[in-house]
Amino acid sequence: MGSEAQERKRLFGTNGIRGIPNADLTPDFAMDMGMAIGAFFRSSRIAIAKDTRISGDMLLAAVFSGLSSVGKNVLDLGVLPTPALQYYCKSAGMSGVMITASHNPPQFNGIKCIDSDGTELSSKNEVELESYYYERKAKPVSWEECGTIQRISNVPDIYVSSILKHADKEAISKLTPKVVFDGGNGASYFTTPLLLSRLKTKLITLNCNPDGKFTSRESEPKPENLSSLLSLMKEGNFDLGIAHDGDADRAVFIDENGKFIDGDRTLSLIVKFTAKKGDKVVTPVSSSDCISDVCEDLGAKLIRTRVGAPLVSRRMIEENATIGGEENGGVIFSRHQFCRDGAMTAALILNIMAKTRKPISQLIKELPQYFLSKGSMHIERDWNIIAKRLISDFPDREIDTMDGLKIRDGKNWVMIRPSGTEPIIRIYAQGHSQAEADSLNKEYRKKVEKANSS
Ligand code: MG
C-alpha cells in the first residue's frame, strides 16, 4: 500500500482501509490518503477520531497533515467509538475520518471515511475516492490556506446524552440491574461506562484500561475471547454482561447464568420489543429465520440485503426502516442514527429488561428457536466455479443467489459465500437445535470441500 505501489488495487475493503502500520500502512500512504480524502470531501471542516490502538497517533497525525495541506480544517475528537464519531458527523453535517481496525488484532490499524450523514462511504464513493488517490487529484494549497487542527473534548458527553434520549431511564434505574461491562481495552472504555452509570445500573467494569495493545483479550467479541466475562457472569450474581469489539460498533451480551447470547437473537429481541406493525426491518441474508418469524408476528416488513453493515445502513435510509442489523452483534436503531452502535444496542436491551422485568435468559427463551452453526475453509478455486458445481449438486433445491448461495434444506438452510475480506469461504447452517445446525454444517462442508478441490 506504500506510495510505490501505484497499480490500481482496491484500497477499501468491506470496512475501510486496513493494514499493519509501517509495514503496508505507512505514514506516507496515510498522508497521501489524507490529501485525497480532503480533496474528495466537500465540507471545509473534517472531524477525525481514533480507537485506542498504539499506532493511532501516528496515523492520525499523517492523515491530518494530508488534510491540512489541501486546506481542510480538522476537528480532532480524540479516542472515541466509531459510532460516536458517526453521530458527531451526522449532527454537525460534517464528513469524518476514523482511525481504526475495529476487531482486528492489535498490530493492525485502518482508515475509515464517514459521510456527512454519519454513514460509511458507499462503495461507489470509495472507488471515486481511490481515483483521487491514484490520479493525485489533490493539490496542495498556498501557505496561508493550510488547515488548522482544533481539539474537541466533549464528544463523549454529546454522544452518551444522545443515547440517553432513547433509554427508559426511570424504568432502568428502578430495576437497577447489576451489569458487568467488558471494554476489551477498546474505544468504549470510557463512553459505555459513562452511559451505564447515567442509567444508574450497578456496574462492574472489566478490561477498561485503554492500553493500545488489547492485552486483556482479543478484540473480536466472540465466546472464546470473553472467558473472564463469561466466568464472572457464571460465578457472580449479575443480571447482564456486555462486551464490545475494538471500536464499539458491535455489542454482545451474556445472560445471568453466564451463557453467551448469539447476535441473531439480540437483534430479534430488539425488533420484537422496539418495532411496530408496518415498520420496516433490514438484515442480511445470513441472519437466521428467527428475525423473519418475529417480523411476521409483529406485522413488520423484513427486507434482506447482501452481507455488509454499510449495505444495511444505506438500505435502511432508502426504506426509512426502524431497525436493522447483522448476526454478529451489529444493531442499527434509526431514531438514533443509521449505523451500528454498540452502546445504543446495550441501552435498547436494558430498556427491554426494565419494561418486562424479565431476566434476559427468559426473554431469549421466548424467541423462536433457531440455531446457527458457523464454519469456514480456505478458498482454493475461483468462486464462480465452486458456485456452479454446488448449484449442479442441488438441482431440486430452492437457492437464493443474492450473496453467495443460500440453499434451503427443508425448514433449514445453509449459506455458502466467499468472504469479502479474507481468502476463505464461509459456511453458515441454520437448524432448530445446535446439534441439527452443526450436523447440517458438517454435511455441506463435505460438498464444499469437493467443489473447492481441483
Ligand atoms: Mg467494529
Residues whose N, C-alpha, C, O or C-beta is under 5 A from the ligand:
A	BS01	MG	S102 H103 D245 D247 A248 D249 R250
